[in-house]
Amino acid sequence: MPAVQRNGRTVATQDRPEKASQQFTSQAMPPSRPRPSSYLLLVYPVILALGSLFSILSPIATPPSEPLTPGIASDLNVPHFHHTNYFAGKRNIVNVYFVKFGWLWTTLAFVLLQITIRPANQRHYVQTGLRYALVTLSWFLTTQWFFGPALIDRSFTITGGHCEPQIVNNTGLKEAIDMSRISSGLACKVAGGRWRGGYDISGHVFMLVLSSAFLLYELHISDRDSSHPSVSPQAAARLAHEMTEEERKAVGGWETETQARIRIWSRYFAYAVVLLDFWMLMMTAIWFHTWLEKLAGLLIAAVTVHGTYFLGDIVPFWRELVGGL
């Protein structure tokens, strides 16, 4: 009878493959999760509504005394003013080190998720890459460049916005500087001006909604496309600790304990990014922008997410191309 050494003991392994397979079935395979619905996107207007309601009813939610500069890099770049909440100021640590580099953190979480799974079909990586390219293109066109100024800057100038000088001379008067040719909020800020007068689509709301929805849906797809779709990384790590190499091969060559734990932490990181997205979305809803400006950012993100993940329900070719839920 074949035997292996385990924990200092010689253990018979004649029936190990069958028992190992049964162990995975009984301990690590919960019922498969249902497909996420597009109605889950309704959580975002609820968050915005709650934040806006809090800003009206709470005595501590004093709005900024100056208009905001639009754009993902400057939604919270408000002048110094007296406030009673840490997150009402532009220098809060989450805004400085997370929101201002939001798509970088989203990309890092996405990459870590992809390199720590074992998809049953390599086509998973092609379709996942296409979905990432689509949402990144939407982020880029909306906040960075849209055949010139970004979409949020174009909407601001089209609705009457302009760059206003704010340089003050020795007499206390603003110097007359021609800034009429400046067409982006970032360029206006660099020139020492202030972006005023137009309809300011919330770049923060757009990016935070897009980032969190993208990561949540990709987490579901990664689990679904895994070679062991019903085995959680926690269960895999627990069982791998007790299994021999022969037993792992018997149940399909499942990952080692170390690999499973790396996969756990990559998922924790993705969830941490999502939680920070939700938190800063609430802070944006409370402290900044009008309701219509927040709604505009939400709608652009929702159209991107819905088109990427749910358009395939009515266009079969699209599902064949980019996959989805």
DRENGU-224538 format. One line per field, with one value per residue (C-alpha): residue in three letters; x, y negated, z negated. Coordinates in steps of 0.1 Angstrom, whole numbers. Example, Ala and Ser with C-alpha at 12.3 -4.5 7.8 and 13.67 -1.06 7.14 Angstrom:
# DRENGU-224538
aa	[ALA, SER]
xx	[123, 137]
yy	[45, 11]
zz	[-78, -71]
This chain:
# DRENGU-224538
aa	[MET, PRO, ALA, VAL, GLN, ARG, ASN, GLY, ARG, THR, VAL, ALA, THR, GLN, ASP, ARG, PRO, GLU, LYS, ALA, SER, GLN, GLN, PHE, THR, SER, GLN, ALA, MET, PRO, PRO, SER, ARG, PRO, ARG, PRO, SER, SER, TYR, LEU, LEU, LEU, VAL, TYR, PRO, VAL, ILE, LEU, ALA, LEU, GLY, SER, LEU, PHE, SER, ILE, LEU, SER, PRO, ILE, ALA, THR, PRO, PRO, SER, GLU, PRO, LEU, THR, PRO, GLY, ILE, ALA, SER, ASP, LEU, ASN, VAL, PRO, HIS, PHE, HIS, HIS, THR, ASN, TYR, PHE, ALA, GLY, LYS, ARG, ASN, ILE, VAL, ASN, VAL, TYR, PHE, VAL, LYS, PHE, GLY, TRP, LEU, TRP, THR, THR, LEU, ALA, PHE, VAL, LEU, LEU, GLN, ILE, THR, ILE, ARG, PRO, ALA, ASN, GLN, ARG, HIS, TYR, VAL, GLN, THR, GLY, LEU, ARG, TYR, ALA, LEU, VAL, THR, LEU, SER, TRP, PHE, LEU, THR, THR, GLN, TRP, PHE, PHE, GLY, PRO, ALA, LEU, ILE, ASP, ARG, SER, PHE, THR, ILE, THR, GLY, GLY, HIS, CYS, GLU, PRO, GLN, ILE, VAL, ASN, ASN, THR, GLY, LEU, LYS, GLU, ALA, ILE, ASP, MET, SER, ARG, ILE, SER, SER, GLY, LEU, ALA, CYS, LYS, VAL, ALA, GLY, GLY, ARG, TRP, ARG, GLY, GLY, TYR, ASP, ILE, SER, GLY, HIS, VAL, PHE, MET, LEU, VAL, LEU, SER, SER, ALA, PHE, LEU, LEU, TYR, GLU, LEU, HIS, ILE, SER, ASP, ARG, ASP, SER, SER, HIS, PRO, SER, VAL, SER, PRO, GLN, ALA, ALA, ALA, ARG, LEU, ALA, HIS, GLU, MET, THR, GLU, GLU, GLU, ARG, LYS, ALA, VAL, GLY, GLY, TRP, GLU, THR, GLU, THR, GLN, ALA, ARG, ILE, ARG, ILE, TRP, SER, ARG, TYR, PHE, ALA, TYR, ALA, VAL, VAL, LEU, LEU, ASP, PHE, TRP, MET, LEU, MET, MET, THR, ALA, ILE, TRP, PHE, HIS, THR, TRP, LEU, GLU, LYS, LEU, ALA, GLY, LEU, LEU, ILE, ALA, ALA, VAL, THR, VAL, HIS, GLY, THR, TYR, PHE, LEU, GLY, ASP, ILE, VAL, PRO, PHE, TRP, ARG, GLU, LEU, VAL, GLY, GLY, LEU]
xx	[0, 16, 25, 38, 54, 32, 38, 64, 40, 38, 2, -14, -25, -44, -77, -63, -74, -110, -110, -93, -119, -147, -131, -131, -167, -179, -158, -149, -177, -206, -235, -225, -234, -260, -251, -250, -279, -276, -300, -270, -260, -289, -268, -249, -278, -288, -254, -255, -290, -281, -250, -270, -297, -270, -255, -289, -299, -267, -255, -218, -221, -212, -206, -174, -174, -159, -168, -149, -125, -139, -121, -110, -77, -94, -128, -115, -91, -110, -95, -89, -120, -133, -148, -157, -151, -117, -129, -143, -108, -87, -57, -73, -50, -75, -80, -42, -29, -60, -85, -59, -43, -76, -72, -37, -50, -79, -54, -32, -61, -72, -38, -32, -66, -58, -23, -35, -63, -62, -88, -101, -100, -72, -98, -106, -75, -84, -119, -109, -82, -108, -132, -103, -95, -131, -135, -101, -109, -141, -120, -94, -119, -140, -113, -80, -85, -114, -98, -85, -99, -115, -153, -158, -138, -156, -190, -179, -168, -198, -221, -204, -175, -142, -108, -108, -75, -70, -35, -37, -13, 0, -32, -54, -69, -68, -44, -60, -46, -60, -70, -97, -78, -75, -99, -91, -94, -59, -43, -63, -50, -14, -18, -29, -65, -98, -124, -157, -192, -200, -217, -192, -196, -182, -151, -149, -184, -176, -143, -154, -185, -166, -138, -159, -184, -156, -137, -168, -179, -144, -142, -173, -161, -127, -144, -167, -139, -116, -106, -120, -149, -166, -135, -129, -92, -97, -109, -81, -55, -70, -71, -38, -21, -33, -28, 2, 13, -3, -36, -35, -29, -58, -82, -70, -36, -50, -27, -4, -12, 11, -5, -39, -30, -15, -49, -67, -47, -51, -88, -86, -67, -94, -121, -102, -101, -138, -145, -124, -143, -176, -164, -151, -182, -202, -178, -182, -220, -219, -194, -191, -210, -247, -270, -272, -234, -231, -259, -240, -209, -230, -247, -215, -201, -233, -235, -199, -205, -238, -225, -194, -211, -248, -249, -242, -276, -291, -261, -247, -217, -207, -208, -186, -161, -158, -175, -193, -216]
yy	[0, -34, -56, -92, -110, -136, -153, -126, -98, -73, -75, -52, -70, -43, -61, -97, -110, -100, -113, -145, -151, -144, -168, -196, -189, -188, -217, -241, -241, -264, -268, -289, -326, -341, -365, -401, -422, -456, -468, -468, -500, -517, -517, -547, -571, -560, -569, -603, -610, -601, -623, -652, -648, -648, -680, -697, -684, -682, -714, -704, -701, -737, -739, -754, -792, -791, -773, -742, -737, -708, -676, -644, -660, -690, -683, -688, -716, -743, -773, -772, -778, -770, -736, -711, -679, -665, -652, -686, -698, -690, -679, -648, -618, -598, -625, -633, -597, -578, -598, -619, -587, -568, -550, -539, -521, -506, -493, -479, -460, -447, -435, -417, -400, -387, -374, -355, -335, -303, -307, -275, -292, -315, -335, -350, -372, -385, -394, -409, -430, -443, -453, -470, -489, -500, -514, -530, -547, -561, -574, -589, -607, -620, -633, -636, -642, -642, -653, -683, -692, -664, -659, -675, -706, -708, -707, -734, -759, -751, -760, -794, -785, -803, -808, -839, -855, -856, -873, -903, -933, -957, -978, -948, -946, -916, -920, -919, -887, -873, -837, -834, -808, -784, -755, -731, -733, -720, -746, -773, -763, -761, -797, -809, -813, -800, -779, -797, -800, -767, -734, -713, -675, -658, -639, -624, -609, -595, -579, -565, -549, -535, -522, -504, -489, -477, -459, -443, -429, -417, -400, -380, -371, -360, -336, -324, -318, -301, -265, -259, -284, -272, -269, -301, -311, -308, -272, -264, -277, -257, -225, -229, -231, -196, -180, -164, -171, -139, -149, -183, -167, -143, -172, -190, -204, -230, -258, -256, -272, -301, -308, -306, -331, -355, -352, -361, -392, -403, -401, -420, -448, -450, -452, -479, -500, -495, -505, -537, -544, -542, -563, -591, -590, -597, -625, -640, -638, -656, -684, -691, -699, -704, -675, -678, -679, -647, -631, -638, -621, -591, -588, -587, -560, -540, -541, -528, -500, -489, -490, -470, -442, -441, -451, -415, -405, -421, -420, -384, -396, -419, -391, -370, -398, -412, -385, -400, -388]
zz	[0, 10, -19, -25, -54, -70, -103, -113, -106, -77, -63, -38, -6, 13, 10, 8, 42, 37, 1, 11, 38, 13, -12, 14, 23, -13, -28, 0, 25, 14, 38, 68, 65, 87, 115, 102, 115, 132, 105, 81, 97, 79, 48, 62, 65, 30, 16, 34, 22, -14, -12, 2, -24, -52, -37, -40, -75, -94, -112, -106, -69, -60, -23, -9, -6, 29, 61, 70, 98, 119, 129, 113, 101, 85, 72, 37, 44, 25, 9, -29, -48, -83, -84, -111, -92, -82, -49, -39, -32, -1, -22, -38, -34, -14, 12, 14, 17, 30, 50, 68, 81, 82, 115, 106, 75, 95, 121, 94, 77, 111, 121, 88, 91, 126, 118, 88, 103, 125, 152, 167, 202, 213, 233, 199, 201, 236, 226, 193, 210, 234, 206, 188, 220, 224, 189, 190, 223, 207, 177, 201, 224, 195, 172, 193, 230, 255, 288, 269, 234, 214, 215, 181, 193, 226, 208, 184, 212, 234, 205, 200, 178, 181, 165, 142, 130, 93, 91, 69, 73, 47, 48, 39, 74, 97, 126, 160, 175, 207, 199, 225, 245, 215, 220, 191, 154, 149, 173, 155, 122, 134, 149, 115, 124, 111, 131, 128, 142, 160, 153, 134, 140, 109, 119, 84, 87, 121, 112, 78, 93, 123, 102, 75, 100, 123, 95, 80, 113, 121, 88, 96, 131, 118, 94, 121, 147, 122, 128, 93, 94, 62, 40, 20, 15, -23, -19, 6, -19, -48, -28, -10, -45, -52, -17, -1, 34, 46, 31, 48, 81, 75, 72, 103, 93, 69, 57, 28, -6, 2, 36, 20, -7, 19, 37, 5, 0, 36, 30, -3, 16, 42, 16, -3, 29, 33, -3, 1, 33, 15, -14, 8, 29, -3, -12, 23, 20, -13, -7, 30, 62, 69, 72, 110, 113, 92, 112, 145, 132, 121, 154, 175, 152, 153, 191, 192, 168, 182, 218, 208, 187, 198, 235, 243, 231, 262, 286, 287, 307, 279, 253, 276, 279, 243, 222, 192, 166]
